[in-house]
Amino acid sequence: MDTKIDNGVFLRKDKLGYRLVYPYKNEDGSWNKFNLWTGGSWGNFIQVILIILLICFICWAYINDTKALADCCNKGYELCSNPINLINKINLP
């Protein structure tokens, strides 16, 4: 059972109680661009942007960490593959 509250916002009762519904189409069938782009409110829009930025940061950090690990492993392999290089790299008094 939907009850219209405001232009483009409905109140819906379900098992957990009442909730607001922001449909992406108006009653005449046209697109409601505000609800489509923002999720019904600016707060929802900001939450989605923050979640997307968090996921992008996690991907960026993972890529940089794997590159650093690969560089470290390659340098370690070069040093250990030829013991003479390892001895030359160590500065003994």
N, C-alpha and C positions, 0 to 999 in steps of 0.2 A: 504494500500500500504506500504510494508516494503522495506526499503533500507538497505543493509548490510553496516555497517561502519567498523567494525573490526572483528576479529575472535570471533564469538559467540555473537556479539552485533548488534542489528538492530535498525534503526530509524523508528518509526511508526507515521503516521499522523492520528489524530482522531479529534473529535469535538472541543476539547480544545487546539489543536495545536500539536506540535511534542513532542514525549517522547521516551526515550530509553527503549528497550525491551531486557531482558537477558533470553533467552530460556534455559531450563534445559536439552535439548537434542541438540546434534550437528547435522549438516546436514546429516551425515552418520548414524544417529540413535543411536549413543553411548551417554552415559550420560556425561554431562558437569559438573563435580564434583565441580568446583569452583563456578559456578553460582547456583548450587543446595544448597551448604552449606553456601555461603555468600550472596546470593541474588543479585549477580552481581558485588558487590564492597565491600571493607572492611568497608566503611562507613555504608552501609545498614546492614552489619553483626553486627557492633557495636551498631547500633540503636536497632536491634532486641534483642541483649543480654541485653542492658540497660532496655528495656521494660520488659523482662522476670525477671530480677533482681528486678525491681520495683514491679511487681506483687507478687513475692515471699516475698519481704519485707512487703508488705501490708498484706498478709496472715499470716505471722509470727507475726506481730504486733497485728492483730485481735485475733489470738489464745492466745497470752500472755495476752491481755487485758481481754478476756472472762474468762481465768483462774483466774486472779486477782479478777475480779468481783465475780466469784463463791466463791472464798475463803472468800472474804469480806462478802458476803451474808450468808455463812455458819457460820462464826464467829458471825455475828449479830444475827442470829437465835438462836444460842446456848446461847448467853447472854440474849436475850429477852424471851426465853422459860422458864427460871427459874429465877425469880427476885432475889432470894438469891445470885445466881452467880453474878448478876450485882452489887449488893450491895457489895459483897466481892471484886470485881475487882476495885471498886472505892476506892481510898486511901484518906480518910478524916483525917484531923488533930485531 
